[in-house]
Each structure stands twice: as C-alpha cells, then as structure tokens.
Amino acid sequence: MLLRFAYQDFLSDRELNNSSEANMRNHRQITGQFIDYCLDNDIMNVEDITSATIKAHLLECKERGNNAGTLNTRLLRIRALLNYCLEERYIESNPAHKVKRFKEDVKIDVFSDQQINQMLAYYRSLRRKEKTYFSYRGYMLIVLLLGTGLRRSEILNLKWSHINEANLSISVYNSKGRVDSTVLITEKILKELLYYRSFCESYFSKLSDYVFVNRENTKMTEYSITQLFQNLGEKMNFKDVRVSAHTFRHTYCHRLAMSGASPFAIQRLMRHTNIATTMRYVAMWGSDLKEQNEAHNPINTLDL
C-alpha cells in the first residue's frame, strides 16, 4: 500500500470519527512530517516502514532540539497511524511498538498564589480603566480555569446552556454531542459567571450561545486562546512557569492535592479515566505534602 494513500485514508478515518480540530491539526503536522521523512528517504510503501525508520526520524527531530516529551508525542502519533494500517491489514505488525518511549524529566509547572494574584490584578485593572470585553473575558477565563480544571477544548466549547445554576455544575459534552461528564462549580464561580454574562449582554447586541467569544461575538478559536495566554505570559514575564490553559489545570490539581483531597476525589474532580494518572500527580507532589505535614501536623502543638 502506497504510504501517501494510507496516510490520506487515516486522516479521512479520523475525520469520520469526529476527531477534534486540534487532533486533526496534530495528525497533519506531526504525522505529516514523518510521512515527508519517509518519502524523502525513498520509503514509498507503508509495509516498508521499520522500527529503524521511526528511530532515525525521531533522532533527526531530537537533533533539531525536540525534547523527550515532544519526541514521545511524535511517537504516539506515528503509532496511531500504523495501528490504523494494522487494522486495515495494510501491514502485519506495527513497527512503532518496538520503539521505546523517551525518558522524560517529569516536572509539572503550577502557578504560585502570587502569580495568580498578579494575573487577576492585571485584568481587574484593565476592567476598571478600559472596560473592554477582552479584560472581562480574560479575568473570567482565569477564574473558571483555576476553579474547575476545565481543559482548553472544554472552555472553547462551553455554552451558557451547559451551566446549571441550581445544581452549581457545568455539563461537558463529547465530540458526539452527548454529556461526557459534569464539573462542579462554587457559588463564587457562579457569581463571577453571572456578572460576566451581564456584561456580555450589555456589550454585545445579542448574547452568544458560547461563553467565550471573539470581537465578532463568535466562538473563540484555539488560535485566539493561545494568543491570549501568550500575550499574558509576555506581560507577566514569569521566569519559572508557562502561562497556558494546561498550567491552570495543573494548578487546580496541585491545590487539590495540597489541601489533602484523596486520590479518588482528585480523580473524580479532574475527570481522569485512570487512577494511575492521578497517582502520578500525587506522587510528584509528595515532597510538598511532606513539608506541609511537617509544618501543620496537629501533634506539633502538643507537649509530649
């Protein structure tokens, strides 16, 4: 089977199965680069790809500066392509399974309280001085991300109809339009949402179905939210942490762990499908928990 045709079949299959816009973009960019590498090296048929081919491509990417995490992402995308080829019987085995993941230096960045307050203060100042929609939107984004741990795609697809004021919850929908999970919110978050909605109603002639929109009152795009956090990061100039939607999600998880929440509670609130994912976070912040225990253990106040 010609590699180019197998790749196009793979993309069509992903689109047919409602793969997200972000996933499709990654398949075209990351997997597409692997396809180009194969063709440049005269590998025209999918069955001619070997584990050595994949390793050579990843090595070339490493030499260009890709870190272990990025290389593992590339390997994951290549595996997905070849798994599809295996299912379609274009190949008899997946050579990517013989390629081991790169060892990553596991470090997950989270925001400090000072950094959070600095970002919120920045948007509060903008709201007070300029009263622009973008200042209200930026403030609400931070509050909602920090208070719920919602993913970037979930933020972008959030509609006002998904918010249940009575039950203090948000319904998260999957790509097929069905409720995938329910996210709890607090009274304080609901109050901020209602205040933000009131501003949107007065700012735009018509309230959009979507909670977060662009200047045209249309659904906010992945590009625009990436630009928003990139611009915020440049203004904040934090030295040790990247300003992104995922960092807010990690911070939410970190605060749950630091507050003493059980791994099972964290799993439910973070909506991890596998408890092992949750335990990675708990183990990573174990030293922080130990320090907190040393500082605040009630036995410290007893005269033994």
C-alpha positions in Angstrom: 0.0 0.0 0.0 1.4 3.4 -1.0 2.3 5.4 2.1 0.7 8.6 0.8 -2.6 6.8 0.2 -2.6 5.0 3.6 -1.9 8.4 5.3 -4.9 10.0 3.5 -7.1 7.1 4.4 -6.0 7.5 8.0 -6.9 11.2 8.0 -10.3 10.5 6.5 -11.0 7.9 9.1 -10.2 10.3 11.9 -12.5 12.9 10.4 -15.2 10.4 10.0 -14.9 9.5 13.7 -15.2 13.2 14.8 -11.6 13.7 15.8 -11.2 17.1 17.3 -9.8 20.0 15.3 -6.7 20.0 17.5 -6.1 16.3 16.9 -6.5 16.7 13.2 -4.1 19.5 13.1 -1.5 17.5 15.1 -2.0 14.5 12.8 -1.4 16.7 9.7 1.6 18.4 11.2 3.4 15.7 13.3 2.4 12.6 11.3 2.8 14.6 8.1 6.4 15.3 8.9 7.0 11.6 9.4 5.4 10.9 6.0 7.7 13.5 4.4 10.7 12.0 6.1 9.8 8.5 4.7 9.3 9.8 1.2 12.5 11.8 1.3 14.3 8.6 2.1 12.6 6.6 -0.7 10.2 4.7 1.6 7.1 4.7 -0.6 5.1 1.8 0.8 3.7 1.6 4.4 4.9 -2.0 4.7 8.5 -0.8 4.2 8.5 1.2 7.4 10.6 -0.4 10.1 11.4 0.4 13.7 14.7 1.7 12.4 12.9 4.1 10.2 11.0 5.5 13.1 14.1 5.7 15.3 16.0 7.6 12.6 13.2 10.1 12.2 13.0 10.7 16.0 16.8 11.0 16.2 16.7 13.7 13.5 13.9 15.5 15.4 16.0 15.3 18.6 19.0 16.8 16.8 16.7 19.7 15.8 16.0 20.4 19.5 12.9 18.3 20.3 12.8 17.4 24.0 11.7 14.0 25.4 8.1 15.0 25.8 7.8 16.2 22.2 9.5 13.1 20.9 7.1 10.9 22.8 4.2 12.9 21.3 5.6 12.2 17.8 6.0 8.5 18.6 2.4 8.4 19.8 1.1 9.9 16.5 3.2 7.5 14.4 1.8 4.6 16.4 -1.7 5.8 15.8 -1.1 5.9 12.0 0.4 2.4 12.0 -2.2 1.0 14.3 -4.8 2.1 11.7 -2.7 0.5 8.9 -2.6 -2.7 11.0 -6.4 -2.7 11.5 -6.9 -2.2 7.8 -4.4 -5.1 7.1 -2.0 -2.9 5.1 0.7 -4.2 7.4 1.1 -7.4 9.5 2.6 -5.8 12.6 3.2 -2.3 14.0 6.9 -1.5 14.0 6.3 1.5 16.3 5.6 -0.9 19.1 9.3 -1.9 19.1 10.3 1.8 19.7 10.6 2.7 23.4 9.4 5.9 24.8 12.0 8.5 25.7 12.6 9.1 29.4 11.2 12.4 30.5 12.3 14.6 33.3 8.9 14.8 35.0 8.2 18.3 36.2 4.8 19.9 36.0 4.7 23.6 36.4 2.0 25.3 38.6 1.3 28.9 39.4 2.1 30.3 42.8 -0.5 32.3 44.8 1.5 35.4 44.0 1.4 34.7 40.2 -2.3 34.0 40.3 -3.0 37.3 42.1 -0.7 39.2 39.7 -2.7 37.9 36.7 -6.1 38.7 38.3 -4.9 42.1 39.4 -3.8 42.8 35.8 -7.3 42.1 34.4 -9.0 43.9 37.3 -7.0 47.0 36.4 -8.0 46.7 32.8 -11.6 46.2 33.6 -11.6 49.3 35.8 -9.7 51.5 33.3 -10.8 50.4 29.9 -14.0 48.3 30.5 -13.3 46.3 27.3 -14.7 42.9 26.7 -11.3 41.4 26.5 -10.5 42.4 30.1 -13.7 40.8 31.3 -13.1 37.7 29.3 -9.5 37.3 30.4 -10.5 37.6 34.1 -13.3 35.1 33.7 -11.1 32.6 31.9 -8.6 32.6 34.8 -11.3 32.3 37.4 -13.0 29.4 35.6 -9.9 27.5 34.7 -8.5 27.8 38.2 -11.8 26.9 39.8 -12.7 23.9 37.7 -9.7 22.4 35.9 -11.5 22.5 32.6 -9.5 21.6 29.5 -8.9 24.2 26.8 -11.2 22.4 24.3 -13.9 22.3 27.0 -13.6 26.0 27.7 -13.8 26.8 23.9 -17.0 24.6 23.5 -18.7 25.8 26.7 -22.2 27.3 26.2 -24.3 29.2 28.6 -26.9 26.4 28.3 -24.3 24.0 29.8 -24.2 25.8 33.1 -26.7 24.6 35.7 -27.1 27.4 38.2 -29.4 25.5 40.5 -27.1 22.5 40.8 -23.8 24.5 40.6 -22.5 22.4 37.8 -21.3 22.5 34.2 -22.1 19.8 31.7 -19.1 18.8 29.5 -20.1 17.4 26.1 -18.1 15.0 24.0 -17.5 15.3 20.2 -20.7 13.4 19.5 -22.9 15.9 21.4 -23.5 13.8 24.5 -22.9 14.8 28.1 -19.4 13.3 28.9 -19.1 14.5 32.4 -20.3 17.0 35.0 -18.0 19.6 36.6 -18.8 21.2 39.9 -18.6 24.9 40.5 -18.8 27.0 43.6 -21.1 29.9 44.5 -18.2 32.3 44.0 -17.6 31.0 40.4 -21.3 31.2 39.6 -21.4 34.8 40.8 -18.5 35.7 38.6 -20.1 33.9 35.6 -23.4 35.8 36.1 -21.5 39.1 36.4 -19.6 38.3 33.2 -22.8 37.3 31.4 -24.5 40.5 32.4 -21.6 42.5 30.9 -21.7 40.4 27.7 -25.4 41.1 27.3 -24.8 44.9 27.6 -21.6 44.9 25.5 -22.9 42.8 22.5 -26.3 43.4 20.9 -27.1 39.7 21.3 -25.7 37.2 23.8 -23.8 34.4 22.0 -24.6 30.7 22.7 -20.9 30.4 23.7 -19.5 31.7 26.9 -16.2 32.8 25.4 -16.2 34.7 22.1 -14.1 36.9 19.9 -14.7 40.5 19.0 -17.3 39.5 16.4 -19.3 37.7 19.1 -18.5 34.3 17.5 -17.0 31.2 19.2 -13.5 31.7 20.4 -10.9 29.7 18.4 -7.9 27.7 19.6 -5.6 30.2 17.9 -7.2 33.1 19.8 -6.9 31.5 23.3 -3.3 30.5 22.5 -2.6 34.1 21.6 -4.4 35.4 24.7 -2.2 33.4 27.1 1.0 34.0 25.0 0.4 37.8 25.3 -0.5 37.5 29.0 2.7 35.5 29.6 4.8 38.2 27.9 3.2 40.8 30.1 3.7 38.8 33.3 7.2 37.7 32.4 7.2 34.7 34.8 10.6 33.0 34.8 9.6 29.6 36.0 6.2 28.7 34.5 4.5 28.9 31.2 1.1 30.7 31.0 -1.3 28.3 29.4 -4.7 26.7 29.9 -3.0 23.4 30.9 -0.9 25.1 33.6 -4.1 26.4 35.1 -5.5 22.8 35.1 -2.3 21.5 36.7 -2.5 24.3 39.3 -6.1 23.2 40.1 -4.9 19.6 40.6 -2.0 20.7 42.7 -4.2 22.7 45.0 -6.5 19.7 45.5 -3.5 17.5 46.4 -2.1 20.1 48.7 -5.4 20.5 50.5 -5.4 16.9 51.4 -8.0 15.7 49.0 -8.0 11.9 48.5 -6.7 10.5 45.2 -10.2 9.2 44.4 -11.7 12.7 44.9 -8.9 14.2 42.8 -9.6 11.6 40.1 -13.3 12.5 40.0 -12.7 16.2 40.0 -10.0 16.1 37.4 -12.0 13.5 35.4 -9.0 11.2 34.9 -10.2 8.0 33.3 -7.4 6.1 35.0 -6.5 6.4 38.7 -2.8 5.8 37.7 -2.8 9.2 36.1 -4.0 10.8 39.3 -1.4 8.9 41.3 1.4 10.3 39.2 0.4 13.8 40.3 0.0 12.8 43.9 3.5 11.1 43.9 5.1 14.1 42.2 3.9 16.5 44.8 4.6 14.1 47.7 7.5 16.2 48.9 5.3 19.2 49.1 2.7 17.2 51.1 5.5 16.0 53.4 6.6 19.6 54.1 3.0 20.7 54.7 2.6 17.8 57.1 5.8 18.7 59.0 4.6 22.3 59.3 0.9 21.8 60.2 0.6 18.4 61.8 -1.6 18.8 65.0 0.9 16.8 67.0 3.3 19.8 66.8 1.2 21.8 69.2 1.1 19.1 71.9 3.5 18.9 74.8 4.6 15.2 74.6 
